[in-house]
Amino acid sequence: MLKLMKKELPLHLMVWPALVIVLIYSYGPMLGIVIAFQKYVPAMGFFKSKWVGWDNFEYLLHLPNIWQVVGNTIYISAMKIIAGLIVPIVVALLLNEVRIHAFKRSVQTLVYLPHFLSWVILGGIVVDLLSPSTGLVNQLISWFGGKPIFFVSNNHWFPFILVSTDIWKEFGFSTIVYLAALTSINPALYEAAVMDGANRMRQTWHITLPGLLPVIILMATLSLGNVLNAGFDQVFNLYSPVVYQSGDILDTLVYRLGLIDYQYSVATAVGLLKSIVSLIFMAGSYVLAYRFANYRIF
């Protein structure tokens, strides 16, 4: 036993720094949840601030725009989830038909590259591209006889800009996942289909898509945990007060309540409710992933 402990001691020592970091930065801040039940004053701290019970949550539910913000969050998140499933599948199927390997690898690299860029950079690019005066998109619209559109300042267009730019940034990562899943499909199935006279469309419908189905179900169920995460970084770098009606989400509301209006307790209450709902959806998504895709964490 002593010999085994000496052997495993270096491994335990390697784990401890990571464990300490997780405790400090992930579990330590959870103590701040108590702010949601206080009238928090930074100068007084956690222990001297007045306890108000559920008053912050009642105040939150009576905010004039709270349900609009919740609706925006769910609407934008749902569109991102749906588009984030369809676009990578289509691109993966198209790339799977490419037989020129150099071209295929080049496309994979190009579509994957935006995943590594922050929204600070991409937000500036999007604003420049959609500028009503000098933006490339509006110049193309003008060349075809149309009138310039204020995309990022229009409540009708803004949610679609968020969804389309998010897909542009992230679909490359999901595409690689589906391409990896395609390699696990037995080539003999395609050979048998060719002998039976099936064209490429039939092969895709009856062999490729059923082969991808477990991965599709897995990705869809796991994405349910993000139903209230509409993307703070993206929205914060693109929105303005003009589009609060269609672009304001829970995360940006928390930012304004906490860091701009100094309503720390109400902002914490919003964050706590969002975390609880996200936890429920995440737990449900893992149950669905286990039931329909045989996905296990351990």
NUVEXSE-810027 format. One record per residue: residue number from 1; residue in three letters; x, y, z of N, C-alpha, C in turn. Coordinates in pm, whole numbers. Example, Ala and Ser with C-alpha at 12.3 -4.5 7.8 and 13.67 -1.06 7.14 Angstrom:
<sites>
SITE   seq   type     n_xx     n_yy     n_zz    ca_xx    ca_yy    ca_zz     c_xx     c_yy     c_zz
SITE     1    ala     1319     -569      780     1230     -450      780     1320     -330      780
SITE     2    ser     1285     -225      708     1367     -106      714     1290        3      787
</sites>
This chain:
<sites>
SITE   seq   type     n_xx     n_yy     n_zz    ca_xx    ca_yy    ca_zz     c_xx     c_yy     c_zz
SITE     1    met       83     -120        0        0        0        0       87      126        0
SITE     2    leu      190      129       85      279      243       92      354      263      -39
SITE     3    lys      391      151     -101      460      158     -228      370      216     -336
SITE     4    leu      243      177     -333      147      229     -431      124      378     -411
SITE     5    met      117      423     -285       97      565     -257      215      647     -305
SITE     6    lys      336      597     -284      455      668     -332      455      678     -484
SITE     7    lys      406      572     -549      402      571     -694      301      672     -749
SITE     8    glu      187      684     -680       80      771     -728       92      914     -676
SITE     9    leu      180      938     -579      193     1072     -522      225     1179     -627
SITE    10    pro      319     1157     -719      344     1260     -822      222     1294     -905
SITE    11    leu      140     1192     -932       18     1216    -1010      -79     1305     -933
SITE    12    his      -93     1280     -804     -181     1362     -720     -129     1505     -710
SITE    13    leu        1     1519     -700       60     1653     -693       37     1731     -823
SITE    14    met       34     1660     -936        7     1725    -1064     -138     1773    -1073
SITE    15    val     -228     1702    -1008     -371     1737    -1014     -402     1857     -926
SITE    16    trp     -330     1870     -814     -365     1972     -715     -366     2115     -769
SITE    17    pro     -268     2160     -847     -275     2298     -900     -403     2324     -980
SITE    18    ala     -439     2230    -1068     -562     2247    -1146     -684     2248    -1056
SITE    19    leu     -684     2162     -953     -797     2157     -861     -810     2287     -783
SITE    20    val     -699     2344     -739     -702     2471     -666     -755     2583     -755
SITE    21    ile     -713     2586     -881     -760     2688     -975     -911     2677     -996
SITE    22    val     -960     2553    -1011    -1104     2533    -1028    -1180     2579     -904
SITE    23    leu    -1129     2547     -786    -1196     2589     -663    -1201     2741     -651
SITE    24    ile    -1092     2808     -689    -1085     2953     -673    -1173     3024     -775
SITE    25    tyr    -1163     2983     -902    -1228     3059    -1009    -1366     3005    -1048
SITE    26    ser    -1399     2881    -1014    -1529     2825    -1051    -1624     2811     -932
SITE    27    tyr    -1572     2762     -819    -1659     2741     -703    -1658     2859     -606
SITE    28    gly    -1544     2927     -596    -1537     3043     -508    -1639     3151     -542
SITE    29    pro    -1650     3192     -670    -1748     3296     -704    -1893     3257     -677
SITE    30    met    -1921     3127     -661    -2058     3085     -633    -2108     3138     -498
SITE    31    leu    -2016     3177     -411    -2056     3237     -284    -2131     3368     -307
SITE    32    gly    -2106     3431     -421    -2173     3556     -453    -2320     3542     -482
SITE    33    ile    -2371     3420     -488    -2515     3398     -510    -2598     3464     -401
SITE    34    val    -2541     3476     -281    -2617     3535     -170    -2657     3679     -200
SITE    35    ile    -2587     3745     -294    -2621     3883     -330    -2762     3892     -385
SITE    36    ala    -2809     3784     -449    -2944     3785     -507    -3051     3799     -400
SITE    37    phe    -3019     3770     -275    -3118     3776     -166    -3089     3891      -70
SITE    38    gln    -3003     3983     -113    -2967     4097      -30    -2989     4228     -105
SITE    39    lys    -2994     4336      -29    -2980     4468      -89    -2832     4502      -76
SITE    40    tyr    -2757     4453     -174    -2611     4450     -161    -2550     4589     -177
SITE    41    val    -2465     4622      -84    -2386     4745      -88    -2239     4704      -81
SITE    42    pro    -2159     4732     -186    -2020     4686     -187    -1941     4726      -64
SITE    43    ala    -1965     4845      -10    -1888     4890      106    -1919     4807      231
SITE    44    met    -2039     4747      235    -2079     4669      352    -2047     4520      337
SITE    45    gly    -2031     4474      212    -1995     4334      191    -2111     4238      207
SITE    46    phe    -2079     4107      198    -2182     4004      208    -2249     4001      345
SITE    47    phe    -2170     4019      448    -2218     3988      583    -2297     4102      646
SITE    48    lys    -2279     4225      599    -2348     4337      660    -2460     4394      573
SITE    49    ser    -2467     4350      447    -2575     4398      361    -2709     4343      409
SITE    50    lys    -2813     4420      387    -2946     4384      437    -3005     4270      354
SITE    51    trp    -3062     4170      426    -3130     4059      359    -3272     4102      322
SITE    52    val    -3309     4076      196    -3443     4116      149    -3522     3997       95
SITE    53    gly    -3468     3878      107    -3542     3758       64    -3564     3756      -87
SITE    54    trp    -3692     3744     -126    -3728     3730     -267    -3760     3864     -334
SITE    55    asp    -3732     3974     -266    -3770     4105     -320    -3703     4133     -454
SITE    56    asn    -3578     4094     -470    -3509     4119     -597    -3573     4042     -712
SITE    57    phe    -3620     3921     -684    -3684     3841     -788    -3821     3900     -824
SITE    58    glu    -3894     3950     -724    -4022     4015     -752    -4001     4142     -834
SITE    59    tyr    -3899     4219     -799    -3867     4340     -875    -3829     4304    -1019
SITE    60    leu    -3754     4195    -1033    -3711     4151    -1165    -3830     4114    -1253
SITE    61    leu    -3926     4041    -1196    -4042     3998    -1274    -4134     4113    -1311
SITE    62    his    -4117     4227    -1246    -4201     4343    -1278    -4126     4448    -1361
SITE    63    leu    -4005     4416    -1406    -3937     4508    -1497    -4017     4520    -1627
SITE    64    pro    -4029     4640    -1683    -4116     4659    -1799    -4076     4581    -1923
SITE    65    asn    -3948     4550    -1938    -3904     4484    -2061    -3853     4342    -2038
SITE    66    ile    -3876     4284    -1920    -3815     4155    -1888    -3863     4044    -1981
SITE    67    trp    -3992     4041    -2010    -4044     3931    -2092    -4003     3947    -2238
SITE    68    gln    -3986     4071    -2280    -3934     4094    -2415    -3790     4044    -2424
SITE    69    val    -3711     4069    -2319    -3572     4022    -2317    -3567     3870    -2317
SITE    70    val    -3652     3807    -2237    -3656     3660    -2234    -3696     3605    -2371
SITE    71    gly    -3796     3669    -2432    -3840     3626    -2566    -3728     3641    -2669
SITE    72    asn    -3657     3753    -2664    -3544     3772    -2757    -3438     3664    -2737
SITE    73    thr    -3408     3634    -2610    -3305     3535    -2580    -3342     3398    -2636
SITE    74    ile    -3465     3355    -2611    -3509     3222    -2658    -3517     3220    -2810
SITE    75    tyr    -3569     3327    -2869    -3585     3334    -3015    -3450     3327    -3085
SITE    76    ile    -3356     3408    -3041    -3223     3410    -3105    -3150     3278    -3080
SITE    77    ser    -3159     3226    -2957    -3091     3099    -2926    -3148     2984    -3007
SITE    78    ala    -3282     2979    -3020    -3346     2871    -3096    -3304     2875    -3243
SITE    79    met    -3300     2996    -3301    -3257     3006    -3441    -3112     2964    -3457
SITE    80    lys    -3028     3000    -3361    -2887     2960    -3369    -2872     2809    -3358
SITE    81    ile    -2950     2747    -3270    -2942     2601    -3254    -2985     2530    -3381
SITE    82    ile    -3098     2574    -3439    -3149     2509    -3560    -3054     2530    -3678
SITE    83    ala    -3014     2655    -3701    -2922     2682    -3811    -2786     2617    -3788
SITE    84    gly    -2746     2609    -3660    -2618     2548    -3627    -2616     2398    -3648
SITE    85    leu    -2733     2338    -3666    -2740     2196    -3700    -2748     2176    -3851
SITE    86    ile    -2829     2257    -3918    -2854     2237    -4060    -2732     2272    -4145
SITE    87    val    -2674     2390    -4123    -2564     2437    -4208    -2443     2344    -4204
SITE    88    pro    -2393     2305    -4086    -2276     2214    -4087    -2304     2079    -4153
SITE    89    ile    -2426     2028    -4137    -2459     1900    -4201    -2453     1912    -4352
SITE    90    val    -2513     2019    -4405    -2513     2041    -4550    -2370     2059    -4602
SITE    91    val    -2291     2139    -4532    -2153     2163    -4577    -2071     2035    -4569
SITE    92    ala    -2090     1957    -4462    -2017     1830    -4449    -2054     1734    -4562
SITE    93    leu    -2182     1728    -4597    -2225     1640    -4706    -2165     1685    -4839
SITE    94    leu    -2160     1817    -4861    -2101     1868    -4985    -1951     1841    -4990
SITE    95    leu    -1881     1866    -4879    -1737     1841    -4877    -1706     1692    -4891
SITE    96    asn    -1796     1608    -4844    -1775     1464    -4854    -1776     1417    -4999
SITE    97    glu    -1840     1495    -5086    -1846     1458    -5228    -1725     1508    -5306
SITE    98    val    -1644     1595    -5244    -1527     1649    -5313    -1418     1543    -5317
SITE    99    arg    -1362     1522    -5435    -1259     1421    -5452    -1118     1480    -5463
SITE   100    ile    -1107     1613    -5477     -977     1678    -5481     -937     1710    -5338
SITE   101    his     -847     1632    -5281     -816     1640    -5138     -755     1775    -5100
SITE   102    ala     -673     1833    -5187     -611     1962    -5155     -718     2071    -5142
SITE   103    phe     -814     2070    -5234     -923     2168    -5228    -1010     2145    -5104
SITE   104    lys    -1035     2020    -5073    -1118     1986    -4958    -1053     2033    -4828
SITE   105    arg     -924     2009    -4813     -853     2053    -4692     -847     2205    -4683
SITE   106    ser     -833     2271    -4797     -829     2418    -4797     -961     2477    -4752
SITE   107    val    -1070     2420    -4800    -1202     2468    -4760    -1224     2443    -4610
SITE   108    gln    -1186     2327    -4562    -1198     2297    -4420    -1124     2400    -4335
SITE   109    thr    -1005     2435    -4377     -926     2533    -4302     -991     2670    -4304
SITE   110    leu    -1041     2712    -4419    -1102     2844    -4433    -1228     2858    -4349
SITE   111    val    -1313     2755    -4350    -1438     2764    -4274    -1415     2748    -4124
SITE   112    tyr    -1304     2687    -4087    -1273     2666    -3945    -1203     2786    -3883
SITE   113    leu    -1137     2868    -3966    -1056     2980    -3917    -1135     3079    -3832
SITE   114    pro    -1256     3124    -3868    -1327     3223    -3785    -1355     3176    -3643
SITE   115    his    -1357     3045    -3620    -1382     2992    -3485    -1278     3042    -3385
SITE   116    phe    -1157     3073    -3432    -1048     3113    -3343    -1041     3264    -3323
SITE   117    leu    -1125     3339    -3391    -1125     3485    -3379    -1230     3530    -3279
SITE   118    ser    -1198     3633    -3201    -1292     3684    -3102    -1395     3774    -3169
SITE   119    trp    -1506     3798    -3097    -1610     3883    -3152    -1569     4029    -3153
SITE   120    val    -1466     4065    -3081    -1414     4201    -3091    -1364     4227    -3233
SITE   121    ile    -1294     4128    -3289    -1243     4140    -3426    -1355     4120    -3527
SITE   122    leu    -1431     4011    -3510    -1536     3981    -3607    -1648     4085    -3605
SITE   123    gly    -1674     4143    -3486    -1777     4247    -3478    -1741     4367    -3564
SITE   124    gly    -1614     4407    -3558    -1570     4518    -3642    -1581     4485    -3791
SITE   125    ile    -1546     4362    -3826    -1558     4320    -3967    -1703     4323    -4013
SITE   126    val    -1793     4271    -3929    -1935     4268    -3965    -1991     4409    -3981
SITE   127    val    -1957     4498    -3888    -2005     4637    -3897    -1956     4703    -4024
SITE   128    asp    -1829     4679    -4061    -1775     4738    -4184    -1844     4680    -4308
SITE   129    leu    -1867     4550    -4308    -1931     4487    -4424    -2075     4535    -4443
SITE   130    leu    -2144     4563    -4332    -2286     4600    -4338    -2310     4750    -4327
SITE   131    ser    -2203     4829    -4331    -2218     4974    -4323    -2308     5024    -4436
SITE   132    pro    -2405     5112    -4405    -2498     5159    -4509    -2432     5245    -4617
SITE   133    ser    -2318     5303    -4589    -2254     5393    -4687    -2138     5327    -4760
SITE   134    thr    -2051     5259    -4685    -1930     5203    -4747    -1924     5051    -4741
SITE   135    gly    -2021     4986    -4681    -2019     4841    -4666    -2035     4769    -4798
SITE   136    leu    -1963     4657    -4812    -1967     4579    -4935    -2108     4529    -4967
SITE   137    val    -2181     4484    -4864    -2315     4430    -4886    -2409     4537    -4942
SITE   138    asn    -2409     4655    -4883    -2497     4761    -4932    -2452     4815    -5067
SITE   139    gln    -2324     4810    -5097    -2279     4848    -5230    -2333     4753    -5336
SITE   140    leu    -2334     4624    -5303    -2392     4526    -5396    -2542     4551    -5414
SITE   141    ile    -2610     4581    -5304    -2753     4611    -5313    -2777     4733    -5401
SITE   142    ser    -2694     4835    -5386    -2709     4958    -5466    -2682     4930    -5614
SITE   143    trp    -2583     4846    -5643    -2552     4813    -5783    -2671     4747    -5852
SITE   144    phe    -2752     4672    -5776    -2868     4605    -5833    -2995     4691    -5824
SITE   145    gly    -2977     4819    -5790    -3088     4911    -5789    -3164     4921    -5658
SITE   146    gly    -3116     4857    -5553    -3184     4863    -5424    -3138     4979    -5339
SITE   147    lys    -3205     4998    -5227    -3168     5104    -5134    -3087     5045    -5019
SITE   148    pro    -2988     5119    -4969    -2907     5068    -4857    -2993     5034    -4736
SITE   149    ile    -2954     4929    -4665    -3027     4882    -4547    -2939     4899    -4424
SITE   150    phe    -2995     4956    -4319    -2922     4973    -4193    -2936     4843    -4113
SITE   151    phe    -2858     4743    -4148    -2875     4609    -4093    -2861     4607    -3941
SITE   152    val    -2752     4663    -3888    -2727     4654    -3744    -2804     4760    -3665
SITE   153    ser    -2883     4841    -3732    -2965     4941    -3663    -3113     4923    -3694
SITE   154    asn    -3148     4804    -3742    -3285     4774    -3780    -3336     4658    -3697
SITE   155    asn    -3444     4678    -3624    -3497     4574    -3535    -3545     4451    -3611
SITE   156    his    -3583     4468    -3736    -3626     4352    -3814    -3507     4265    -3855
SITE   157    trp    -3398     4328    -3897    -3283     4254    -3950    -3186     4209    -3843
SITE   158    phe    -3181     4277    -3730    -3075     4251    -3633    -3070     4106    -3584
SITE   159    pro    -3183     4041    -3546    -3172     3900    -3502    -3116     3809    -3611
SITE   160    phe    -3150     3835    -3736    -3099     3751    -3845    -2949     3777    -3869
SITE   161    ile    -2905     3900    -3844    -2762     3928    -3852    -2687     3851    -3745
SITE   162    leu    -2745     3846    -3624    -2681     3771    -3515    -2670     3623    -3550
SITE   163    val    -2776     3567    -3603    -2776     3423    -3634    -2679     3393    -3748
SITE   164    ser    -2687     3472    -3856    -2603     3444    -3973    -2454     3461    -3941
SITE   165    thr    -2419     3565    -3865    -2278     3585    -3832    -2228     3479    -3733
SITE   166    asp    -2315     3434    -3642    -2276     3327    -3550    -2250     3197    -3626
SITE   167    ile    -2335     3167    -3725    -2313     3048    -3807    -2183     3061    -3885
SITE   168    trp    -2158     3180    -3939    -2033     3203    -4013    -1912     3174    -3924
SITE   169    lys    -1921     3210    -3799    -1808     3191    -3708    -1793     3046    -3664
SITE   170    glu    -1902     2976    -3639    -1894     2848    -3568    -1923     2724    -3652
SITE   171    phe    -1978     2739    -3774    -2019     2618    -3845    -1901     2532    -3888
SITE   172    gly    -1783     2593    -3901    -1666     2515    -3941    -1628     2409    -3839
SITE   173    phe    -1643     2442    -3710    -1610     2345    -3605    -1705     2225    -3611
SITE   174    ser    -1836     2253    -3623    -1934     2143    -3630    -1916     2062    -3758
SITE   175    thr    -1876     2129    -3866    -1856     2058    -3992    -1749     1950    -3977
SITE   176    ile    -1643     1982    -3904    -1536     1884    -3883    -1588     1765    -3803
SITE   177    val    -1677     1790    -3706    -1736     1680    -3628    -1813     1586    -3719
SITE   178    tyr    -1894     1642    -3810    -1974     1558    -3900    -1887     1488    -4004
SITE   179    leu    -1781     1554    -4049    -1690     1489    -4142    -1620     1370    -4076
SITE   180    ala    -1586     1385    -3949    -1526     1273    -3877    -1626     1158    -3863
SITE   181    ala    -1753     1193    -3841    -1856     1088    -3830    -1877     1016    -3962
SITE   182    leu    -1859     1088    -4073    -1877     1025    -4205    -1774      916    -4231
SITE   183    thr    -1657      930    -4172    -1551      831    -4196    -1584      697    -4131
SITE   184    ser    -1678      696    -4037    -1713      571    -3968    -1818      489    -4043
SITE   185    ile    -1873      544    -4150    -1975      471    -4228    -1906      367    -4314
SITE   186    asn    -1955      247    -4314    -1895      135    -4386    -1900      158    -4537
SITE   187    pro    -1785      165    -4607    -1785      186    -4753    -1858       76    -4829
SITE   188    ala    -1869      -42    -4770    -1937     -152    -4838    -2084     -119    -4863
SITE   189    leu    -2141      -35    -4777    -2281        4    -4797    -2299       83    -4927
SITE   190    tyr    -2203      171    -4956    -2209      249    -5079    -2187      158    -5201
SITE   191    glu    -2096       61    -5189    -2071      -32    -5301    -2197     -114    -5331
SITE   192    ala    -2263     -158    -5226    -2387     -234    -5247    -2495     -146    -5309
SITE   193    ala    -2501      -19    -5266    -2601       72    -5322    -2576       99    -5469
SITE   194    val    -2448      113    -5509    -2415      134    -5650    -2455       13    -5733
SITE   195    met    -2432     -105    -5680    -2471     -226    -5752    -2621     -235    -5768
SITE   196    asp    -2696     -178    -5674    -2843     -178    -5684    -2896      -63    -5768
SITE   197    gly    -2804       22    -5820    -2846      129    -5909    -2880      260    -5840
SITE   198    ala    -2840      278    -5715    -2872      401    -5642    -2777      513    -5685
SITE   199    asn    -2833      630    -5716    -2749      745    -5749    -2697      810    -5621
SITE   200    arg    -2619      921    -5635    -2558      985    -5518    -2663     1040    -5423
SITE   201    met    -2772     1092    -5478    -2877     1145    -5391    -2941     1034    -5307
SITE   202    arg    -2966      921    -5370    -3023      807    -5297    -2925      755    -5192
SITE   203    gln    -2799      750    -5227    -2699      704    -5130    -2692      798    -5010
SITE   204    thr    -2699      928    -5038    -2696     1026    -4928    -2817     1009    -4838
SITE   205    trp    -2934      991    -4899    -3058      984    -4822    -3071      855    -4741
SITE   206    his    -3029      744    -4800    -3052      614    -4737    -2931      558    -4662
SITE   207    ile    -2810      615    -4685    -2691      562    -4618    -2622      670    -4534
SITE   208    thr    -2591      783    -4597    -2512      887    -4528    -2589      948    -4412
SITE   209    leu    -2710      996    -4438    -2787     1061    -4332    -2821      965    -4217
SITE   210    pro    -2865      841    -4246    -2885      748    -4133    -2756      720    -4055
SITE   211    gly    -2643      719    -4125    -2516      699    -4056    -2479      816    -3967
SITE   212    leu    -2523      936    -4006    -2496     1056    -3926    -2599     1077    -3816
SITE   213    leu    -2710     1007    -3821    -2821     1034    -3730    -2783     1031    -3583
SITE   214    pro    -2706      933    -3534    -2669      936    -3392    -2592     1062    -3353
SITE   215    val    -2500     1107    -3440    -2423     1228    -3410    -2513     1351    -3415
SITE   216    ile    -2606     1353    -3511    -2699     1466    -3521    -2785     1476    -3395
SITE   217    ile    -2836     1362    -3349    -2918     1361    -3227    -2835     1406    -3108
SITE   218    leu    -2711     1359    -3101    -2623     1398    -2991    -2598     1549    -2990
SITE   219    met    -2562     1604    -3104    -2534     1748    -3113    -2658     1831    -3083
SITE   220    ala    -2775     1783    -3128    -2900     1856    -3106    -2938     1857    -2959
SITE   221    thr    -2927     1743    -2893    -2967     1736    -2752    -2870     1813    -2663
SITE   222    leu    -2741     1805    -2692    -2644     1879    -2611    -2659     2030    -2628
SITE   223    ser    -2707     2074    -2743    -2723     2217    -2766    -2841     2275    -2688
SITE   224    leu    -2929     2190    -2636    -3043     2240    -2559    -2999     2313    -2433
SITE   225    gly    -2882     2278    -2381    -2832     2345    -2262    -2798     2491    -2286
SITE   226    asn    -2789     2531    -2412    -2755     2670    -2446    -2875     2752    -2488
SITE   227    val    -2995     2705    -2451    -3116     2772    -2500    -3129     2914    -2445
SITE   228    leu    -3066     2943    -2331    -3069     3079    -2276    -2936     3152    -2295
SITE   229    asn    -2846     3093    -2374    -2719     3158    -2403    -2720     3206    -2547
SITE   230    ala    -2764     3328    -2568    -2774     3382    -2703    -2643     3443    -2751
SITE   231    gly    -2540     3443    -2667    -2410     3492    -2709    -2382     3635    -2669
SITE   232    phe    -2337     3654    -2543    -2313     3789    -2494    -2205     3862    -2574
SITE   233    asp    -2092     3796    -2600    -1981     3861    -2671    -2027     3916    -2805
SITE   234    gln    -2102     3835    -2878    -2148     3877    -3009    -2245     3995    -3001
SITE   235    val    -2347     3980    -2918    -2450     4084    -2907    -2390     4213    -2855
SITE   236    phe    -2304     4204    -2754    -2245     4324    -2694    -2163     4403    -2795
SITE   237    asn    -2097     4334    -2887    -2013     4403    -2986    -2091     4451    -3108
SITE   238    leu    -2218     4412    -3122    -2295     4451    -3239    -2416     4538    -3208
SITE   239    tyr    -2471     4527    -3086    -2599     4594    -3063    -2580     4738    -3016
SITE   240    ser    -2691     4811    -3013    -2695     4950    -2968    -2836     4973    -2912
SITE   241    pro    -2858     5084    -2840    -2992     5110    -2787    -3103     5110    -2893
SITE   242    val    -3068     5135    -3017    -3168     5138    -3124    -3232     5001    -3143
SITE   243    val    -3157     4893    -3120    -3207     4758    -3145    -3230     4680    -3015
SITE   244    tyr    -3248     4750    -2903    -3280     4680    -2779    -3409     4600    -2792
SITE   245    gln    -3502     4648    -2871    -3632     4581    -2884    -3618     4439    -2937
SITE   246    ser    -3525     4415    -3027    -3510     4282    -3087    -3379     4214    -3051
SITE   247    gly    -3281     4289    -2997    -3150     4231    -2973    -3107     4222    -2829
SITE   248    asp    -3184     4282    -2737    -3147     4277    -2596    -3173     4138    -2541
SITE   249    ile    -3074     4076    -2477    -3088     3942    -2421    -3057     3945    -2272
SITE   250    leu    -3073     3832    -2206    -3055     3826    -2061    -2914     3867    -2019
SITE   251    asp    -2815     3823    -2093    -2677     3854    -2056    -2647     4003    -2066
SITE   252    thr    -2697     4069    -2170    -2675     4213    -2182    -2756     4290    -2078
SITE   253    leu    -2873     4236    -2041    -2952     4299    -1935    -2877     4292    -1803
SITE   254    val    -2817     4178    -1774    -2736     4163    -1652    -2620     4262    -1654
SITE   255    tyr    -2556     4278    -1768    -2445     4372    -1780    -2489     4514    -1746
SITE   256    arg    -2602     4557    -1802    -2647     4694    -1779    -2695     4714    -1636
SITE   257    leu    -2766     4614    -1582    -2814     4627    -1445    -2699     4631    -1346
SITE   258    gly    -2601     4545    -1366    -2494     4532    -1268    -2383     4634    -1281
SITE   259    leu    -2331     4652    -1403    -2212     4734    -1422    -2242     4878    -1461
SITE   260    ile    -2361     4904    -1511    -2395     5040    -1552    -2490     5106    -1451
SITE   261    asp    -2595     5031    -1410    -2692     5087    -1315    -2658     5056    -1169
SITE   262    tyr    -2554     4975    -1146    -2508     4940    -1011    -2615     4868     -929
SITE   263    gln    -2706     4797     -995    -2806     4716     -925    -2752     4573     -915
SITE   264    tyr    -2654     4555     -829    -2583     4428     -821    -2676     4313     -781
SITE   265    ser    -2766     4340     -688    -2853     4233     -638    -2949     4185     -746
SITE   266    val    -3008     4277     -820    -3103     4239     -926    -3029     4166    -1038
SITE   267    ala    -2911     4215    -1074    -2832     4149    -1178    -2796     4007    -1138
SITE   268    thr    -2761     3988    -1011    -2730     3852     -963    -2853     3764     -965
SITE   269    ala    -2969     3821     -934    -3094     3744     -938    -3123     3696    -1080
SITE   270    val    -3101     3784    -1180    -3120     3745    -1320    -3025     3632    -1356
SITE   271    gly    -2898     3648    -1319    -2800     3545    -1349    -2831     3412    -1282
SITE   272    leu    -2882     3418    -1158    -2916     3295    -1086    -3032     3222    -1153
SITE   273    leu    -3136     3295    -1191    -3250     3233    -1260    -3206     3171    -1392
SITE   274    lys    -3123     3245    -1465    -3073     3193    -1593    -2991     3067    -1573
SITE   275    ser    -2909     3064    -1469    -2826     2947    -1443    -2910     2826    -1405
SITE   276    ile    -3016     2849    -1326    -3102     2738    -1285    -3173     2678    -1405
SITE   277    val    -3229     2764    -1491    -3299     2715    -1610    -3201     2643    -1703
SITE   278    ser    -3081     2700    -1722    -2981     2636    -1807    -2939     2501    -1752
SITE   279    leu    -2927     2490    -1618    -2892     2363    -1555    -2998     2258    -1581
SITE   280    ile    -3125     2298    -1572    -3235     2204    -1598    -3230     2155    -1742
SITE   281    phe    -3213     2248    -1836    -3207     2210    -1977    -3084     2124    -2005
SITE   282    met    -2972     2157    -1941    -2850     2080    -1964    -2865     1938    -1912
SITE   283    ala    -2923     1924    -1792    -2944     1791    -1738    -3040     1711    -1827
SITE   284    gly    -3146     1779    -1873    -3239     1712    -1963    -3174     1673    -2095
SITE   285    ser    -3084     1757    -2146    -3017     1726    -2271    -2927     1604    -2257
SITE   286    tyr    -2861     1589    -2142    -2777     1470    -2121    -2861     1344    -2111
SITE   287    val    -2978     1356    -2049    -3068     1241    -2043    -3114     1200    -2183
SITE   288    leu    -3150     1299    -2264    -3193     1270    -2401    -3078     1214    -2484
SITE   289    ala    -2958     1271    -2465    -2842     1222    -2539    -2811     1077    -2502
SITE   290    tyr    -2828     1042    -2375    -2805      903    -2332    -2912      811    -2389
SITE   291    arg    -3037      858    -2391    -3147      771    -2435    -3147      750    -2585
SITE   292    phe    -3122      857    -2662    -3135      848    -2808    -3004      831    -2881
SITE   293    ala    -2891      867    -2819    -2762      855    -2887    -2662      772    -2808
SITE   294    asn    -2706      715    -2696    -2619      632    -2613    -2492      705    -2570
SITE   295    tyr    -2509      834    -2541    -2397      918    -2501    -2382      913    -2349
SITE   296    arg    -2260      891    -2302    -2231      886    -2160    -2113      975    -2130
SITE   297    ile    -2120     1045    -2016    -2010     1132    -1975    -1891     1047    -1932
SITE   298    phe    -1920      938    -1861    -1814      850    -1813    -1828      714    -1877
</sites>
